[in-house]
């Protein structure tokens, strides 16, 4: 089922709890093969005059994790920021800060996923003491502290490091200029989550 593009838009979501509930509900629709939102040009046109997104989702570039699809969100619903292993740089920080300050999103979500190639590359680099050159090495450097906190000897190091890296990124999101005050006032919340490539479920992290 898809939404009727001629129908009036739903009221805007203005708080983090409702935004998170919508993402969770959308993920349930996605997993159960009952999405509401089709990506049609009519839906795009209906949202073209303005936007009031209810979340900014920071995720990985992995082609198996299309964020609008796994949360069953339509045009104008969420802002998406993607980088390898959801690694943070100034562009990512500025993009999230813009979504909070200028677009008024009440929710920031950091989403990792199972079998992340950036995490695996970091594991390989640390095990062989062979850091990739150039900017790929930057990704490894940013993920390495999460791996170190788990330990290379842990049999589940890839999964645990991914989740630890999400938690560390959530903490960094809370420090963005403008976001920290919004979190302190209760206007914005920041959450971490992990996506299961095999089942499609998004698991909220504590």
N, C-alpha and C positions, 0 to 999 in steps of 0.2 A: 504494500500500500504506500502511496506517496501523498504528500499534502497537496491540497488544491492551491495553486499559485494565486488564484483570484480571491481566496479567503482572506479576511483581515488578519494581520499579524498578531501573534499572542502578545500579552503584556510583557514588557521587558523584565528580565530577571535582574534584580538590583542588589542581592546579597549573596555571600559566598555559599551558605548552606543550600539555597535553592539552586545555585549554579552547579554545585557538586552533585546534588540529587538529579539534575537534568543529565549530566554526563553519565552517571551511573545507570539511569534509566535508559539512555541512548545505547550504552554498551550492552544492556540486557536485550534491547530490541535487535541489535546487531547480531549477537550470539544466537538468538532464537530465530533469525532469518525473517524478522518482521520489521524492517526499517520503515520509517515514516518519510524520510527525506530523500527524494531523488535529485540527482544533480542535472537538472534540465536548464536550458537557457531561459525559460520563463521564470524559474525560481531565481536565477541570477539577476534578471531584469527587475524582478519585484524588490530585490534588496539593494538595487544600485543607487538609490537616492540618498542613502545614509546608513549608518551602522550603529548598533548598540550591543556589541558582543558581551557575553556574560562570563567569559573565561579566556585566559591566555594559556595555551598548553605548550610547554617546552619539551620537545622530544628528539629522537634520533632521526638521522636521514634514511634509515633502513627502509627500503622500498616495500617491505612486507608490513609496515606499520603506518598506513595512511590515517592520520589522526581524525579528520572529519568523518571518515567512514566508520572507524571502530567505536566512535561515540555517537554515530548517527545524527550528525549536526548539519544543518543546512547553511546556505550563504548568509553571512552576517552574524553567525552565532558565536564562533570562537576565532581568536587570533592564534596563529600557529607559528612557532619559532623552532627551527630544526637545525641541528648540527650533529656531527659525528659523535655518538655516545652522549648526546645532549651536553657536550662540553661548553662551558661558558667563556665568552670573550666580551669585549666592550660592545660589540654589535648586539649580542644576545641581551646583555644587561640593559642597553639603551632601548631595545625593542620591548622588553618586558616593562621597563619604566614608562615608556610611552603608552603602552596599553592601559596601565593603571592610571597615569596622570591625565592623559588626553582622551582616552576612550571610556574610562570609568569602570573597567572590569573589576568585579569583586573577588575573583578567584584566579590564582596562579597554580597550575598543576605541572609538576615535573614528572615525565613518564619515561621510565626505562623499559627494557624488554629482554626476554630470555634470548640466549645465544647471540648476544650483541657482538658484532664484529670488532668494534672499537675496544671493547673490554677484552676480547680474545687476543687482539693484537698487543694489548698492554701485557697480558699474561705471557705471551710468547717473547716479547721484548725483555721482560724481567727475568724469565727463565734462561734466556740465552745471553743476557747482558749485551743485547744488540739493539740499541735504540734506533728507530727509523729516522732518516734524515728529514730536515726541513719541517714543514708545517704538520705533517703526520706525526712527527715526534712531539709536537705540542699537545696533540690529543692524548698520546701515551703519558706524557708528563702530568696532565691534569687528572687522569684516571688512576695513575699509579698509587697515590695515597690511599685510595679505597682498597686497592689490592693489598697493600702493605698492612692495612689494619685487619684484614682477614687472615692473611698468611698464605703463601704459595702452597704450603703443605696441606691445606684444607681440601678434602675431596670435593667440596661444593664451592670452591673458590670463585668460579665464574658467576654463579647465581648470587652468592653472598656479596661479592664485590660490586655487581651491578646494583643491588639494592642499597649497599652502603654509599655508592656514588650518587644515587638518587637522593639519599638523605643529606649528603654533603651539599648537593646542588640546591636542595630546598633551603638549607641554612644560608647559602649565598644569596638566594632570591630575597630572603627576608632583610638583607643588608643593603639592598639597592636604595639609592637616594630617592626619597619620596615614598617608596614601598614600606620602609621600616615604620614610618609614622602612620601610614594607612593600616598596617597590621596592628600596631599598638592601639589605635583607636577602634579597632574592630570592624573597619570598613572592608578590609581585604583579608583573605586567608590564603595560605600557601600549603599545598599538600603534595605528597609524593605517591607514586603508583608504579606498578609493574605490569606489563602486557605479556600474556602467554601466547606465543605464536601458534601453538597447537590447538588451543581451545577458543581463543578470541577474547577470553575474559581479562578484564582489568582489575587488579588486586590493589586496593588502597593500602599504603604502608602506614604503620603506627607512627 
